[in-house]
Amino acid sequence: MDLVKASAWQVFSETFKVNRVQTHLYRMTGEMMVFRDEPGTVLALFIILGFSHRYPSDFGEGGSQEFINTLAKCIKHHGGELFNGNEINRIKVRPGCASAAPTAGSDRYVARQALIAGIARLNLDCFIDNLNSVMLADAPPARASDFGIFLSSYALNQPVVPRYPKDLQRIQINQCVSGK
């Protein structure tokens, strides 16, 4: 139980004396979007180590745009519709579920099964009427992640050719920025 309460930094700095190993484990802990010094973060380290060995990363054929294209095809195949370029200004809720999304213009999108929105917790009441008061009270103090991610997407004329050995070409590239 003491190990479960420990920070990732405490465990890997006490266990491994080689700086390169500590740096590698520090990076892996960051993949779970937690700061290495927080109590209990050793669990994040254990999870990402196990996950990355069970499901190693790879390059997707066609790049990140092909992932988006395939996801869009999947949504359409299952009867969903995709909309972009329309500013949603409210989420309409009927008992128990989000049901419609009127736009800043005159359009109104009605959900048959699900309505998915990425709304910052501090702005929930700006988009959704009649929120449960307990849920609304709990939202602002919810702790944000210690890290943020920047995504860079590039439209290239040809596929990226890595400059390292073929057996090492199974990587992810992430840049994590500490919130502290």
N, C-alpha and C positions, 0 to 999 in steps of 0.2 A: 504493500500500500504506500510505503514511503516513496518508491520509485514512481508510482502513478502521480503523486503530488509534486514531483520534481520538475524543474524547468529543463528544456532540451539542452540549454547551454551547460547547466550543472552536470548532466549525465555525460554528454560527449566531451566536455573539457576534462572531467575527472577520469574518464575511461580511455580516451585517446590522447596521446602526447604529441603526435605529429600534426603540425599546423595545417598541412594540406588535407588531412582527414577531417579535422575540425571544420575547416572551411567548406568542404564538401557536405558535411552533415548540416552545417548552418544553412547552406543554400537549400538543401532538401527540406528543412523545417520551414523555410520561407515559402516553399511551394504550397504549404497548407494555410498560407496567409496569416500566420501567427508570429509574434515576436519571440525570439528564442529565450528571453529572460523571464517570461511569465510562468508562474507555477502551473503545473499540469500540461505544459506544452510538449513534454517528452512523448505524450500519446500521439501528437501530430507527427513527430519524428518516426515513431514505430509504424504508424499507418502508412506514411508515404514510402518508407523503405519497403514494407511488404507489398504495397500496391505496385510500386515501380518494378519490382522483381517479378511479380505475377503478370503484370500487363505492361511490358516495355513500350516505350514511345517509338514512333516511326514517322516517316514522312508520308503524308497523304498524297495519293496520286492525283495530280491536277491542282494541288495547293489549296489554300484556304477558301478561294472562291468556289472551287468544286464542292467543298464541304457545304457551303451555303446553298449552292444549286441543288445538291442532293437532299438537304434538309427541306428545302422548298418543295421539291418533287414529292417527298414523303408526306408532307402536310396536305398537299393537293390530292394525292392518291387516297388519303383517308377522309376526303370530303372537306378539308379546311380551306380557307381562303387567306391570302396574304395581302395586306394593304400597306403602302408607305406614302410618305409625302403629305399626309393629312394630320394636322395638329389636333390631338384629342384634348378636350378641355374638361371633361367630366367622365366618371365611370358611374353608370346607373346600376343600382343594386336592388334586387328583389329579395325577399327573405331567404337568407342562406347562401346567395351566390351573386357574383357580378353578372349582369345580363346584357348591358349595352354600352356603347361608347360613342356619344355624339361628338362631332368634330367642331372646330372653330367656325367652319363654314356651315353648310346645311346638311351634310351627310350624317348618317347615324348607322353604326354597325351594330347588329344584334347578334349575340352569341347563341348558338344552338347547344353547345356542350361546355365550352370553356372560353374565358376571356383572360388573356395573359398580358400583364403590364408590369413594367419595371418602374415603380414609383418609390422615391426616397422616403424613408420612414417619417421624416419631419414634414413631408408634404401630403401625407395621406388624407388629412381633412380638407385639403384644397381640391382634391379630385373626387373624393367619395363622401356622399351625404349620409347622415344618420349612422355613423360608425359606432360600434359598441364602445361605450365610454371606458371600459376597462382596457380594451385593446388600444384605444387611442392614448390613454394615459401611459401604457407600457411602451409605446413606440419611441418617443423622443429619448428616454434614457438608455435605450438598447445600445450596447457597446458596438461600435464599428470595428472592422478589421484593423489590425495593426499595419497592414500593407495595402498599397494600391497597385494596380497593374496598368501599364500602358501597352496598347496593342498597336503594332505597326503592320500595316498591310501594304504590300507592294505589287504593282502590276508590272511584271517583267516580260521581256520579249522571249525569254527562254528559261527553262528550269534552273534553279540554283544547283551548282555543282560544288559540293563541300570539298574543302582542301585538306581532308584528313582521311585516314584509311577507311576502306569500305566497311570493315567490321565495327567501326565506331560511329557509323552514320545514323544511329538511332537515338536522336536527342530531341529535347524540347528547348526552346530558347525563351526565357522569361526574364524580365527586368522587374525586380521588386524594389519599391521605394518605401522606406520606413516612415511610419506616421509619427514617430517620436523625435 
